[in-house]
Amino acid sequence: MTRIRLRNFIGGEYTDAKDGRSLEVVDPSTGEVYGEAPISGAEDVDAAFRAADEAFPAWRDATPKDRSLALLKFADAVEARADDLVAAESRDTGKPLRLTLEEEIPPMVDNLRFFAGAARILEGKASGEYMADHTSTIRREPIGVCAQVTPWNYPMMMAVWKFGPALAAGNTVVLKPSDTTPASTLLLAEIAAEFFPPGVFNVVCGDRDTGRALVEHPIPQMVSITGSVRAGMEVAASAARDLKRVHLELGGKAPVIVFDDADIEAAAAGIAGAGYFNAGQDCTAATRVLVAERLADDFTAALAEAAKGTVTGPPSDEDADFGPVNSQAQLERVQGFLDRTPGHAEVLAGGRRVGERGYFFAPTVVSGLRQDDEMVQNEIFGPVITVQRFSDEQQALTWANGVKYGLSASVWTQNHGRAMRMTKALDFGAVWVNTHIPFVSEMPHGGFKHSGYGKDMSMYGVEDYTRIKHVMHYIGS
């Protein structure tokens, strides 16, 4: 099989890494190497930032209408090239082709169209005379050049969440995709080159050292990363040395609280869908269930049945609900959690690898877990749903909040007052009621505590990529 050779995209064109180093890119549905991508060094990173810096003044000064129009045209092109993008994404991630086309392309296109509209409606305080004989006004300006790092679970969607609001606000971007999933992001950059001036959107591939070089470079004024808590802490520490702005979307351990008045079948089906989608490789995945004691036996049985009816398979499998985990290392990580299942817990479904080719793991349910168990406290990032039983509302709330993460949560109940109390008290950036995981472009996504800070999507996400300037005029005689 001929290997594909990927290249960086800098200043509107594909370029080779200066020193020629590369890393292998593996198809996780087969475990086979299909291509190679550059390991960008300091020279490559510098070239990308210089291209972005050179492009910034003109892009900053473009009218909101012009930036909006470019994003709208780009959104149309993404929609038209959907099959190509899905093929690249699935080859890197192993995701089912059908699901990726249906579940990822439409929201990506909608995100881009939303950001296009947002470019034209940035808001600020009303101009006025807040001091006698002086008129004050607020300017909302782009920050400048932004460094961005995206993860391997949703390569092209997370890229859109990063560069979409940044470009809408008038910034330029240098983005590094994960070393295991670079292909779809590079294709996005190639498509974007038709609509944005050279240097506005650049992509450099590489490893952790490449990422560190991005953060440490003196040109970017902001660093945005979606990734692990460890990576976020490293980025924040490094950026602090140069007083760069930081935007972090990190891990999650979403509590899914099922009260005794919930519809068992609907809850089990909804939670299984939100827990196993993308092989559970989602910071917001519904993988930590807290269920009321009275409902626990029936609900857990229904969830185990839902797990057994969930299908994992390769990209071409039309019936597959999810594909493989990202890599051999991720497969071993997930299996390690199951191998260390404590004696008081029970694996009711799955708990094992599927097949010998590729990195597939069976949809899994583990019951009988306690609050301090590692499966409850730590992010597994695989198709594993854990179940705990709670005795009352306060215990459910205490356990739900009793982790270091604060990204998302859901509450399943027919009691309106209870839903209002819980959504107020849950210490998470997004809380759903009787559903889990839907997103819309108009609403923000971002967490608290070790899940990071800053918002993706929505006007809040666009505003994160702006700075505020106060201008005061003396108007006295």
N, C-alpha and C positions, 0 to 999 in steps of 0.2 A: 504494500500500500504506500502510495506517495504521500509524504508528510507535507502538510500545509505550513508555509513560512509566514508568520505574522510579523508586522512591522509597526513601529510607533507612527503616530499621526501628529505632526508638528507643523505649524504655519501653513495649514491647508494642504499638506501632501504627506504621503508615506515616506518615512525615513528609517534608515538602519541605525541600530545602536552603534556608538562610536567604537567600542572595543570588540564588537561582534559576539559578545557573550549571549547565551540563550538558555532557556529552560524548556523542558518538555511539557506539552499540554496533553492531558489524558481524557479520553471519553469515559466517564464513570459508569456508563451502561455496559461497557465491555471490559474496562480496565486496561485498554490498549492506548498507546501513544498515537495521536493522530496529527500532531503538529508541534511547532516550536515557536516560542515568543521571545522577544528580546529581554534581557536583563539590563535595564537602563541604569547607567551610572551618573555620576555628578555632571558630566559634560552634557548628557542627553537632557537631564532635568533642567540644567541651566539654559540650554537651547530652547526648550519648551517655554520656560518662564520669560525669556527674552522676547519670544514671539508673542506671548500673551501681553507682555508689558507694552510692546510696540503697537499692538492692536487696540489697547485699552482707550486711549484718548478719543479716537474716532467712534468707537462703539459707545463710550460714555456719552458722547455728544450727539449721537443719533437720537432722533425724536422717539418718544414712546410709541408713536404710531409705526415708525419704521421697524423698531425692535419687535413690536407685536406682529407685524406682517411677516417678518422673517420666521418667527416661531410658528405662525399659522401655516406657512408654506412647508416648513419642516414637518409639522404634524401630518399634513396631507401626504408627504413623501414617506413618512414612517408607516402610515396606513397602507400606502401602495406597495411598499417593500416588506410587508408583514411576513410573507413566506420566507424570504431570505433571512430576516432577523430571527425568526423562530428556528430556522434550521441551524443558524450559528449558536443560538442560545441552547438549544437542545443537545447539540454536539458537545458543548462545554459542560452542561449540567446534567444531561440525561433525562431532562423533563419530557413528559409526553407531548408530542407535537400538537395534538388536538387541544389539549388543555391549555397549553401555552398560547396558542393562537386565540382561543376563546377568552381566557382569563387574564392575560397580561397585555396584549396589544391594545384592546379597547381602553383600559384605564390609562395606559401610557399616552395614547393619543389625546384622551380627555385631559390629562394632566398638562400636556403641552399647550392645548387650546386654552385651558384655564390660565396658565402662566402668561400666555399671549394677551389675554384680556386684562390680567392683573398689571401688566406693564403700563397700562394707560390710566390706572385709577389709584396710584399711590397716594396716601393721605398724610396730612400733618395738621398741626394746630392752626386755627384761623389767624390770618394776619390781623393785627390790631394795635392800638395804642395802649400798651400795658404800663407805660410811663408817659407822663405828659410830654408833649412835643417830640415823641419818638414813636416810630412805627416798627414793630417787630414782625418778622416772617420766618417761617421754617422751610429750609430746603432739605429734602430727602435725596441723598446722593448715593451712587454705587460706592462700594468699599474700595474696589480696585481689582487686582489680580487675586483669584482664589485658587487655593490648592484643595483638591478633593480626592477622597479615597473611598472606593465602593467595595461591597462584599461579594462573596461568591453565591449567595443563595438566590438573589434576584439581580443578576448583573445589569441587564439593560433597564429594568424598571428603576432600580436605585440610581443608575446614572441619570435618568430623566429627573428623578426627585432632586438630584444635586445640581446639574447644570441648568435645568429649566428655570428655576427661580433666580439663579445667579445671572443668567443672560438676560432675563426679563428686566432685572433691575439695572442693567448696564455694566455688569462686571465681565471680565474675561476669565477663562478657566484653564487650568491644567489638571487633568483627572487621571488617576491611576486605578485601573480595575484590579481585581484580585489576580494573583499569579495563576490560579487554576481556571479562570473564566474570562479571558480577555477578548474573545472574538466578537461578540455582539456589540460591545462598546466601541471597538474599532470601526465596525460597520456603521454604527450611529454617527461617528465622527466623519466618516466618508460621505454619508448622506447629507450631514449638516453643512459640509463644505460648499455645497451648491447655493446655500442661502445666507451664510454668515461670512464676513470678511476673514481672510487668512489670519490665524492666530487667535481668533475669538474663542475657539474650542479646540483644545489640544489633548491628546491621549498619550501617556507614556506607560509602557508595560514594565513589569519587574517584580522584585521580591521585597522583603521587609526593608532591606537597606535602601531600595529605591524610594519606598514610602518615607523613610526617615529623611532622605535627601530632599524630598518635597517639603516636609515640615520645616526643616532647618534652613531652607533657602531664604535669602533676605528679601526677595521681591514680593511674595504673596503677603497680603494683609489679613487674610483669613484662611483658616484650615477647617474643612468639614469632612468628617469621617463617619461612615456607618460600619461598625465592626464590633469586635469583642471589647469587654470592659478593660482588659489588659492593654489592648491597642489604644483605646481612648485615653487611658491614664498616661501612657507614654506620649501621645500626641499633645495632651494638655500641658504636661510638664515641659516638653520641648518648645511648644509655642509660647509658653510663659516667658521663656528666656528672651524672646524678641517682642513680647507684648502683642502677639498676633491674636486676633479674635478666633474663637474656637466654637464649632458647632458639632455636637456629639449625639449620634443615635446608636446606642450600644445594645447590650443584651436585655433579655426579658425572661420572666418566669410567671406567666399570666395565671392568676387564680380564676377558676371557673366555678362559681358558687351556685349549687343547685339546691333550692329549697324544697320542702316537702309538698308544696302545692304546684310544682312544675309539671309540665306534660312530659312524662318519662320518655316516650318514643321520640318526640320532637327534640328534646334536649339531647338524648343519646345520639341521634342522627346529626344534629347540628354541631355538637362537640366533636364527634368523630371526623366530620368534614373539615372543621377548623383546626383539628389537632394533627391530622395526617396529610393535609394539603402540603405539597412540596416536600414530602417526607418529613414533616415536622420541622423543617429547617427555616423557621420563621420566628423572629423575636417576639411576635405577638401570638404565636400558636397556642391553641387551647389544650395545653398539655398537663395542667395541674388542677385536677378536679377536687373540689370540696363538696361533699354531698350530705344532706341531712340524714341522720341515723335512720329515721322511719322509712326513708325512701331508698336507702343505700343498697340493699340486696337486689331489689328489682332494677334499679338504675344500673348498677354495676354489671348485672347480667345482660341488660340491653346494650350497654356499651361494648361488652366483650363480643356480642353477636355482631354489632356494627363493625367492629374491628375485623372479625373473621370474614365479613362481606366486602371489605375494602381491598382493592387489587393494586399491587405494585408490579410495574413492568417497564420495558424499554420504550424509547420515544415513539416507535411505530405502533405500539399496542393501543388500539382505539378504546379499549375497555379499562386501561390503567388509570387509577386515581392518583398515583404519584410514581415518581421514578426512583433512582438510586440516591443514596447520600453522596456527598461531594467527592469523597476520596477514600483511599484505603485507610488513611489516618482517621478520618471521621467515622468510618465503619468500625474501626477498632475502639474508638472513643465510646460510641453508642453501645457496642457489645460489652465494653468494660463495665458500664453502669449495670447492665443486666447480670453480668457475672458476679457482681458484688451485691446482688439483691439480698437484703437482710432476712434472717430466718422468720421474722414475724410478718413478712410480706409474701404475696403470692402472685405469680405471673399467670394471668387468666387467658391471655392470647398472645401469640407471637413470641418475642423474646429471642429471636434467632435471625441469622442471615438467611436470605433466600437465594438458592442457586450457588454456583461456584464461579460464575462469570459476571463481572460487574459488582457494584457495591450496593446491592439491594438488601433491605432489612424489613422484616415482616411487621405489619401494624400491631402494636403491642399495648396491652393493658396490664398495669401492676396495681394490685389493691393491697390494703392493709398497711400502708405506709404511715410513718409518724413524722411529725413536724420537723424534727432535726435530721431526718434521713437525707443523704446526699441527693437522691433523686428528686426530693422535694425542694431542696435549697439551691441546687446547681442546675444551670442550663444544660440539658442533654443535647438539644438540637438534632433530634432524630424522631422517627415515628413512634414515640413512646408517650402514652398518657398514664399519669399516676392518679390514684384515687385515695382520698382520706375521708373519714366519717367525722362529722361535727355534731355536737349536741344542741347548740343554740346559736342564735344570731351573733352574739358577742364573740363566741369562740370562732365562728366562721370568719368574722372580721379580723380578729387577732391573728389567726393563722394566715389569712390572705395577705395581710400587710407584713407578716413576719419573715420577709426575705429582703435581700439587699437591692432587688430590682424594683422598678416602678414604672413599667412601660404601659401595660394594658391589663384589663380584667373584664369579666362579664358576670352578670347576675341573672339567674333564671328563676322567676317567680311570677305569680299572678297578682301579688299584693303590691298595690301602687305605693303605699306608704313605706313598706319595706324596701322597695326598689329605690325610692328617693333617699332613704336613710343610708343605704349601702353605697349608692353612687357618690353621695357626699363624703362618706368616711373612707372610702377606698383610696389609698395613696398611689394612684396610677394616672398616667397622662391621658389615657382613653379608657372609658368604661362603657360596655354595651349591656343592654337589657334584653334578654330572650333572643339573643343572637351573639355571634362572636366573629370578628375579623373584617366585616365590610368597611371599606374606605370610600370617601368621596373627595374630590379635588378641593372642594370649598372648605373642608374641615381640617384642622391641624393634626399632625401626628408627631408625638415626641414624649419622652418620659421624664421621670423624676429619679432621685437617688442615683444608684449605679447604672441606671439606664440612660444617663446623660442629660443634656439640656439643649435647647433650641428646637425648632419645629420644622418639619417637612410639610409640604403642600400648604394650601390655604394662603390668605394674605399675610398671615403671621410668618409663614415660611419665606415669602418674598421679602418682607420687611427685615428678616434676619440678615439679608444680603445688602442692607443699606446702612448708611450712617446719617446722623442728624446734625444739621448746621443751623445755628441761629444767626440771622442777619438783622441788624438794627439800623434804622435810618433816623437821623435827626431831622425833624421837619419844622422846627421852630423858625421864626423870622430872623 
